[in-house]
């Protein structure tokens, strides 16, 4: 009987895989480098041979992605965007703040909706598909060379490699104005899947600020974004990277983000999750040389029966590197949140300084949090700490407000707003900070 169940499960898995691969024939290799086409073929084979993530794997123990695997998603090849007007997403744009903006519609770059007029000479910001055709020599040393997390969905992304964002900042160059990369799903078709592939390369001493926004123009649309990003920070460079997940209430996103950090380079990230039925953001940071640092921050507002998963892995492979992790979340309804913060300090990585904290505020008794901070230390001269907190707004603080004439509901809203604003205050981009503060105030303002 057990053997029969295994065969049945295997048959279903193969059926699901065949369905995911059904759109590959629509992709043409014409115009792409031969090595990129070979990469696609290799990743297709990897996808066929690799099992879907499941709860028996430690990294996915708290994340049920069966609804993604079982939904018959279709790859939508048509990238006609003429029906999209700027007015439809003006509230999501940052161009009125003077930002550079690269817009994607249903997985493909939309040049008519993008504005890259203030990109300085030498800096390349464009769709990945255009980059593969015009400057493949800048991509080949890095594309798919740095990923440490490889599962069926990263392989699927590689098999469908076509478009996404590419940014190259030459040595000793600063991208003064942030680059906003906006991924829009139109909802023209139901049960569609997109495979954004992003690559960011900062040369020695370069600096850049990136904001990625994922959202939909149609709230009721069911779709899936399978996202893979790689970022390379060469010696002395600095990257500030922000990700806003504001997918539709019936949409899913699995995102893998890999950062290769060079000598004395600095990385700051912030992942803000505001929407999506099932969302998972995985960040892996590899210190490739000494004296590097990273600060990874995150905030999630979870409600209904949504699932939000943040998975962090920092590889302290070199001495004298510093890492900070700070994630905060507010949970309501029957929502579930998973957080994994794994820090590996390898043998010889002396003078490592690492700290991580996951803080969760429960608004509902039915919401659940699975927090798992981890330290693996193989060096003896280090300073490493970790912690996790889960709880309701403190009764003593609510009582303090009540003694001053403030009702319990208003008191809890004030406390919640203060709780989430501590993460927003760390964002170094004022326009983004102000926009998020407006969203949070709408959620938790005492007047709401």
N, C-alpha and C positions, 0 to 999 in steps of 0.2 A: 504493500500500500504506500509506504514511504517513497519507494522508488518511482511508483506511478505518479505521485504528487510532484516529485522533482522533474520528471519528464514533462508533465503538464506545464509547470512553471517555466521550464526552459523553452517550451514551444511558444508560450505567451510572450516571453522576452524577445524571442526571435521575430515574432509577429510585430511587436512594437518597434523593434529596430528597423525592420524592413519599411515600416510606415514612415519613420523619421528620415530614412535615406531616399524616399521616393522622389524627392525634388532635385536630386543631384544631377539628373540628366539635363535639367534646364540650364545648368551652368556651363558656359563655354570657356575653353582654355585659351582661345585666341586673344592675343595681345598681352597675356601674362607671361612672366619669365618661366622657363621650364622648371626651375627649382621650386617655384611656388606651386606649380601643377603637381610636382612630385610630392610636395608637402601635403597637399590635399589627399592624394592617393594613400600616403602613409597613415594619415589621420583617419581616413575611412576604414582602413584595415584595423587600426587600433580600436576604433569604435565597435567594429564587429566582434573583436576578441575580448573586449572589456565589459564586465557586468555593469549594469546600472547601479548607482549608489543605493544602499539599503540600510535599514536600521541596525543590522548586525555588524556593520562597519563602525568603528569607534568614532570616526569623524562625522558620521551621519546618524548617530544613535538617537538623537532627539528630533530628527527632521524627516517627516514622512512626505516624500515627493511622489507617491503613487498617483495622485491626481494629474501630475505633469506627464508621467510615463504613459498613463492609460488614455489620455485625451488624444484624439486623432488630429494633431497639429499638422498644418501644411505649410511648406515653404512658398512664400509669395514672391515670385520673380519680378512681377511688373513693378517698375520703379517710377512710373509716371506720377509727377507731383504737381502738375499744373493746376489741379483743383484746390490746392492748399494756398490760402492767402495769409499774409503776415498778420492780419487782424485776428486770425483764428488762434494764434499762439502769442500774441503781443504781450500778454500778462506774464508769460513764461520767459520772455526774452530779457537779455541784459544789455542790448545794444544801446538803449537810451542812457546807460551808464558809461558808454564809451568802450565797452568790452569788444574784443574780437569774438565773432560767433560763427560756428560751423554747425549747420543744421542737417539732420538726417530724417528722412521720412520713410517709414516702413523698412528701415535697415539700409537705405541708400542715401548718399549725400545729395543734397538739394542746393546746387550752386546759386540759383536765383533767390533762395531764401537766406543764404549765408552772407556774412559781411566780414571780410578779412582785410579791409582797406588799411588798417593800422598795424599790420604785421611788419616788423622792421626787415630791412634787407638782410638776406642770409638765412632768416628763419623760414622754415617750410611748415605750413599748416594746410592740410588738405585731406580729402578722402583717401583711405588706404588703397582703394582700387586705382586711383590716379597716381598715387605714389609708386605702386608696383609697376606701372607702365612708364613713368617718367624718371624715377630715381631709384631703381631697384637696388643699386649698390649701397644705399644708405639703410635699406631694410634687411638685406640678407644676413649681416652679422648678428642681428638681434631677433628677428621675427621667429618665434617659437623656440628660441635658444635658451630662455631663462625660466620657463615654467617648471615649478617643482610639483605643483598639484596637477596630476593628470588622471582624469577619470573619463567615463563615457561621454560626459557632456563637454568637456574641453576638447576631446577628440572629435565630437560632432561639430563643434565650432570650427575646428581646423579643416574638416572635410568640406564645409560650406564656405571656406575662406573667400570672401569677395570684398566687402567694404567695412568701413569703420573709420576711426580718426587716426591721423598720423601727424605727429608734431616733432620737428627736429629743430633744436636750438644750438647753434654753433658754439664753440668754446668762447668763454669770456663775453657772452652776449646775454642781455637781459630782455625778456619779453615783458615790457613795462605794463601793458594792459592785459588783464586776465583773458584767457581763452575759454569761452563758454561753448561746450559741445552739447547740443540739444538733440536727443533721440525721441522723435515723435512717432507714435502709432496712430494711424488714422481710424482704424476700425472699419475700413471699407469691406474687409472680409473677416469672417468669423474663424476662430481656431487657427490663427496663423502663427508662424514662428520666425523670428529674426535672429541673426547670428553676428552681432557687432564684434569686430575685432579691432582693438586699439593698440597703437604702439607709440610710445613717447621716448625720445632720446635727447638727453641733455649732455652737451659736451662739457669739457673741463671748465669749471668756473661759471657755468651758465645758470640762469635763474628763470623760473616760469611758474605761473599760477594757472591751474586748470580747474574748471567746474564742469562736471558731467551731470546732466539732468535726463532722467528717463520718465516719460509720461505719455498719456493718451489723450486724444481729442474726444473720445467716446467712452464714457464711464462703464457702459454695459458690455463692452467688447471683451471676449475671452481671447487671450493671446499669450505668447511665451517669448521672453527675451533670454537667449543663451549668450552671455557676455564674457569675453576674455580680453584682459588688458595686460600689457607688459610695459614697464617703465625702466629705463636705464639711466642711472645717475652717475656720471663720471666724476673724477676727482674734483672736490671743492664745489660741486654744483648744489643747487637748492631747488626742490620741487615742493609746491603747495598744491595738493590735490584734494578736491572735494567731490563727493558723489551724492546726488539727490535722487532718491528712489520715490517717485510719486506715481507709480503705475496704477492702473484702474483697479477697482475693487474685486474684479474677477480675473485679473492678470497674474502671471507668475514671472519671476526673474531669478535665474541662477547666475551669479557673477563671480568670476575668478580674477583677482588682481595681483600681479607679481611685480615686486620692486627689487631691482638689483642695485645696491647702494655702494658706491665706490669710496675711496679714501677721503676722509674729512667731508663727505657729502652729507646733506641734511634733507630729511623727508618729513613733511607734515601732511597728515591726511585727516579727513573728517567724512564719515558716512552718515547721512541723514535719511532715515527710512520713514516715510509718511504714508505710503500706500502699497497696495499689492496683496493678493490673496496668499501666495507663498513667495517669500523673498529670502534669498541667501546671498550674503556678500562675504567672500573669502579673501583675506589679504595675507600675502606672504612676503616678508621682508628678509632679504639675505644680505648681510654685511660682508662685502667682498674684500674689504681692506680696513685698516685701523682708523680710529678717531672719527667714525661716522656716527650719526644719530638719527632717530626717528621718533615721532610723536603721533600716535594713532588715536583718534577720537571718534566717538560715534554717539548718535542719539536716535531712538526709535520710539514712535508713538503707535502703540498696538491696541486694536480693539476688535469687536466682533468675534469671529472665529479665525482670524488671520494667524499666520505663522511667520515670524521673523527670526532669522538665524544669522549670527555674526560669528565668523570663524577666523581667528588670528593665529598666525605662526611667525615668530621672529627667530631667525637663525643667527645667533651670535657666533659666527665662524671665525672672527678675528678679535684681537685684544682691543681694549680701550674704546669700546662702543657703548652708546647709551640708548635705551629704549623706554618709551612711556606709552601705556595703554590706558585710556579712560573712556568707558562706555556707560551711557545712562539710558534708561528706558522707562516708559509709563505704560502700564498694561491695564486694559479694561475689558469688559465682556468675558468671553471664554477664550480669549487669545492666548497664544503660547509663544514664548521667546526662548531661544537657545543661544548661549554664548560660550564659546571656547577660546581661551587665550593661552596658547602654548608658547613658552619661551625656552629655547634650547641654547645652553651655554656649552660650547664644545671644549674639549681638552685644549689647553693652551690659550683660551680666550680670557686671559687675566684682565683685571681692572674693568670687568663688565659692570654696568650700572643699569638695572632694569626694575621697573615698577609697573604693576597693572592693577586696575580696580574696575569691577563691574558693579554698578549700582542700579537697583530696580525698584520702582514704586508701583505698588499694586492698588488700583482703584477699585477692583472687583475681587470678590472672594473666589470666583471661578477661574480667574486668569492664573497661568502657571509659568514659572521660570525655571529653566535648567541651565545653571551657570557652572562652568568648569574651568577655573584658572589652573594652569599647570606650569611647573618649573622643572626642567631637567638640567642639572648642573654638573659638569665634569671638570670644573676648574675650582681652585680653592681661594683665590683672591678676588672675590666678587661681592657686589651688594645687590641682592635681588629680593623683592617683596611682591606679594600678590594678595588679593582679597576680593570678596564678593558680598554684597548686601541685598537682601530682598525683604520688603515689608510695606506696610500701609503708612500713610502720613502719621507721624507720631501723635499719640493722643494728648500728650502734655502740651504740644505746640497748638493743637486744635483748641484745647482748653484755654490756653493763653489768649488766643484770639477771642474766644467766647467771653472771657472776663472783660473784654474791651468792646463788647456790644456787637461782635461780628458772628453771624450765624455759621453753623458747622460746614454747610455746603460752600459758602464763600471762603471760609478759612482754608478748606482743602484745595480750592482752586488757586488761592494765593500761594500756598505751599508748593503745589505742583508746578506752577509757573516759575517760581524761584528755582526749583529743582532742575528743570530742563534748561533754563537760561544759563546755567553754569557751563554747559557745553557750548552753547551758541556764542558765549562771550570769548571763547578761545579761537573762533574763526577770524582770520586776519584780513578778510575781504569785507569792508564795511557794507557794501551794497547787498551782499549775500547775507550778512549778519542781520541787517535791517529787514530783509524779506522774510527770513525765518522767524524773526521776532514777531512780525505781523501775523504769521501763520499760528505761532504758538499762543499769541494773545487771543486770537479768535477761538482757539480750543479751550483755553483755561482762564480767560479773563473773568474776574469776579462779576462782570456785567453780562457775561455770556448767557 
